[in-house]
Amino acid sequence: MFEVGRVYKRRDLHADHGGQRQGGISTPKARPYILLFTGGGEAYGYHDGWDENGVFLYSGEGQTGDMEFRGGNRAIREHAKDGKDLYLFEQLGRGEVRYRGCFACPSWESRESKDKAGRPRKTIIFHLVPMDAATPTSPAFTDQSLDELRRRAIEAGTPAGAANRREAKRILYERSEAVRIYVLLRAKGRCEACGKPAPFRRPDGAPYLEPHHTRRRSDGGPDHPCWVAATCPTCHREIHYGEHGEPLNRKLEETLSVLEVQSA
């Protein structure tokens, strides 16, 4: 949807996608993504930026008093549960913003800071991890039951919790892997879109299927299993690039709603 490094006019973004035109967190209605804007908030105690672990520290919204999990702050914390991506833009001035990429928020922390009036308060700092860095590294849970795998997958879609930012990447990787493994085993070797057997097997003998997020543009990172399907490569690409992609994706969403009710 957006090109990393490209400069956009913020007014054009809202004209095309909706969402609040002011502030740092914009939540377009009925869209599977949230627009985040960073930069220019130093006067209000905001100091966003990268840490030494490659995690982007993003300040929550609210100019006075303690920050709370309402509005945009709630939207970021619960983006995985709600099936939404986080698109980060850097504000350059003159109404221009540069797209920095798609992120996930696995955790957050609370800090003591000052508001725009200089009064002490608690601020929320979200830990944003780039989605292209979300390569699963945790061990496979294949020795566990499908019910246990489903429990782990559902936990992956719960709201982000308080944690040390050094743990953010690990949390994201483990949650992403939990969803991936559960969904692939739930499919029992058949594409959940077309119902056909996987086209071939991996070197370890497992049927080859690909996780697909029905509500989001990206196919990595945490999400609730009711929005993630195991698809064959053909259906996966048809959904993303084919002329019948949207109706196929809607049909898949209906299939997943039935599957997850049956496995509840």
C-alpha positions in Angstrom: 0.0 0.0 0.0 2.8 2.4 0.9 6.4 2.6 -0.3 9.0 2.7 2.5 11.0 5.9 2.3 8.5 7.7 0.1 7.2 11.1 1.1 3.4 11.7 1.2 1.2 14.6 1.9 -0.7 13.9 5.1 -3.8 15.5 3.9 -3.8 13.1 0.9 -3.4 10.1 3.2 -6.5 11.1 5.1 -8.4 11.9 1.9 -7.8 8.4 0.7 -7.9 6.4 3.9 -9.8 8.5 6.5 -8.9 8.8 10.1 -8.2 11.8 12.4 -6.3 14.5 10.6 -4.7 15.8 13.8 -2.5 14.1 16.4 -0.1 11.2 16.2 -2.5 8.3 16.2 -5.1 8.1 13.4 -7.7 5.2 13.3 -9.5 5.1 10.0 -13.0 3.5 10.4 -13.5 0.0 8.9 -9.9 -0.2 7.8 -7.5 -3.0 8.9 -4.7 -0.6 9.9 -3.8 2.3 12.1 -1.7 5.3 10.9 1.0 6.5 13.3 2.8 9.8 13.0 6.1 10.5 14.8 8.1 13.7 15.2 7.5 17.2 16.4 6.1 16.3 19.8 9.0 17.3 22.0 7.1 20.3 23.4 4.6 17.8 24.9 7.2 15.5 26.4 7.3 13.0 23.4 10.7 11.6 22.5 10.2 8.9 19.9 13.1 7.0 18.4 15.0 3.7 17.9 16.7 1.9 20.8 19.9 -0.2 20.6 17.8 -3.4 19.9 16.1 -2.1 16.8 12.8 -1.4 18.5 11.1 1.9 17.8 9.9 3.6 21.0 6.6 5.4 20.3 5.0 7.7 22.8 1.3 7.4 23.4 -1.2 10.3 23.0 -2.3 12.8 25.6 -0.8 16.2 26.3 -1.7 16.7 30.0 -2.1 14.4 32.9 -1.3 10.7 33.0 -1.7 8.8 29.7 -4.4 6.2 29.7 -5.4 3.3 27.4 -8.2 5.2 25.7 -8.7 6.2 22.0 -5.5 5.8 20.0 -3.6 4.3 22.9 -6.1 1.5 23.3 -6.1 1.0 19.5 -2.3 0.4 19.4 -2.3 -1.8 22.5 -5.1 -4.0 21.0 -4.1 -3.9 17.3 -3.3 -7.6 17.1 -6.6 -8.6 18.7 -8.5 -6.2 16.4 -6.5 -7.6 13.3 -4.9 -4.3 12.4 -1.5 -3.3 11.1 0.5 -0.3 12.3 1.8 2.0 9.6 4.4 4.5 10.8 5.1 7.8 9.2 7.8 10.4 10.1 6.6 14.0 10.1 8.9 16.2 8.0 7.1 19.6 8.2 5.0 21.5 5.6 2.4 18.7 5.9 4.7 16.1 4.5 5.4 12.7 6.0 7.8 9.9 5.1 6.6 6.3 5.4 8.8 4.2 7.7 7.1 0.8 7.4 4.7 -1.7 8.9 5.1 -2.5 12.6 3.7 -4.6 15.4 3.4 -3.7 19.0 4.1 -6.7 21.3 4.6 -4.7 24.5 4.8 -1.3 26.2 6.3 0.4 29.2 5.3 3.2 31.6 7.7 6.1 32.2 7.8 9.1 34.5 7.8 12.3 32.4 6.4 15.8 32.2 3.4 17.2 30.3 3.4 20.4 28.2 2.8 22.4 31.4 5.9 20.9 33.1 3.9 18.8 35.5 5.1 15.3 36.3 3.0 12.5 34.8 3.1 8.9 33.6 3.5 8.3 29.9 3.0 5.2 27.8 5.8 4.1 25.5 4.9 1.5 22.9 7.5 -1.0 21.7 7.2 -1.1 17.9 8.9 -3.9 16.0 9.3 -3.8 12.2 7.2 -6.5 10.6 10.0 -7.4 8.1 12.2 -8.3 11.1 9.5 -10.6 12.6 11.2 -13.9 11.7 10.0 -16.6 14.0 12.9 -18.1 16.1 11.1 -19.8 18.9 10.9 -23.6 19.1 8.0 -25.4 17.4 5.3 -26.6 19.8 4.5 -29.7 17.7 4.7 -32.0 20.7 1.6 -30.3 22.2 -2.1 -30.9 21.5 -4.1 -28.9 19.1 -6.0 -27.4 22.0 -2.8 -26.3 23.7 -1.6 -24.8 20.4 -4.9 -23.0 20.0 -4.6 -21.5 23.5 -1.1 -20.2 22.6 -2.4 -18.8 19.3 -5.3 -17.0 21.1 -2.8 -15.5 23.6 -0.8 -14.2 20.7 -3.8 -12.0 19.7 -4.4 -10.6 23.1 -3.6 -6.9 23.8 0.1 -6.0 24.3 1.3 -6.1 27.9 3.8 -4.3 30.0 7.3 -5.6 29.4 11.0 -4.7 29.2 11.7 -3.3 25.7 14.6 -5.8 25.4 12.0 -8.6 25.3 9.8 -7.0 22.6 11.3 -8.9 19.6 11.3 -12.2 21.4 7.7 -11.7 22.4 6.7 -10.9 18.8 8.6 -13.9 17.4 7.1 -16.3 19.8 3.6 -15.1 19.3 4.0 -15.1 15.5 5.3 -18.7 15.6 2.4 -19.8 17.9 -0.2 -18.6 15.4 1.6 -20.0 12.4 2.0 -23.5 13.9 -1.6 -23.7 15.2 -3.1 -22.6 11.9 -1.0 -25.0 9.8 -1.9 -27.9 12.0 -5.6 -26.9 12.2 -5.7 -27.2 8.4 -4.7 -30.9 8.5 -2.8 -30.6 5.2 -5.6 -29.0 3.2 -5.9 -25.4 1.9 -8.6 -23.7 4.0 -9.6 -21.6 1.0 -10.1 -24.2 -1.8 -10.1 -27.4 0.3 -7.5 -29.1 -1.9 -4.5 -31.0 -0.4 -1.2 -29.1 0.0 0.6 -29.1 -3.4 3.8 -30.7 -2.0 5.6 -31.5 1.3 8.5 -29.8 3.0 11.8 -31.7 3.5 10.5 -32.7 7.0 7.4 -34.3 5.5 5.0 -31.6 6.6 2.4 -30.4 4.0 3.3 -27.0 2.5 0.7 -24.3 3.2 1.1 -20.6 3.8 -0.4 -18.5 6.6 -2.7 -15.8 5.3 -4.1 -12.9 7.4 -7.6 -12.2 6.1 -7.9 -8.7 7.7 -4.5 -7.3 7.2 -2.0 -6.5 4.4 0.9 -8.3 6.1 1.1 -12.0 6.7 3.5 -12.0 9.6 3.3 -11.2 13.3 0.7 -11.9 15.9 -3.1 -12.1 15.2 -6.1 -13.9 16.4 -6.5 -17.4 14.8 -10.0 -16.6 13.6 -8.4 -14.2 11.1 -5.5 -16.4 9.9 -5.9 -19.2 7.5 -3.6 -21.9 6.0 -3.7 -21.6 2.2 -2.0 -23.1 -0.7 0.4 -20.9 -2.7 -2.1 -20.5 -5.6 -5.0 -19.3 -3.4 -2.7 -17.1 -1.3 -1.5 -15.2 -4.4 -5.0 -15.1 -5.9 -6.2 -13.4 -2.7 -3.4 -10.8 -2.8 -3.1 -10.2 -6.5 -6.0 -11.8 -8.4 -9.1 -10.2 -9.8 -11.3 -12.5 -7.6 -9.1 -11.9 -4.5 -11.7 -10.0 -2.5 -14.6 -12.4 -2.8 -12.2 -15.3 -2.1 -11.0 -13.6 1.0 -14.5 -12.9 2.2 -15.4 -16.6 1.7 -12.3 -17.6 3.6 -13.3 -15.3 6.5 -16.7 -17.1 6.7 -14.9 -20.5 6.7 -12.6 -19.4 9.5 -15.6 -18.2 11.6 -17.0 -21.7 11.4 -13.7 -23.4 12.1 -13.0 -21.4 15.2 -16.5 -21.9 16.6 -16.2 -25.6 16.1 -12.8 -25.7 17.9 -13.8 -23.3 20.7 
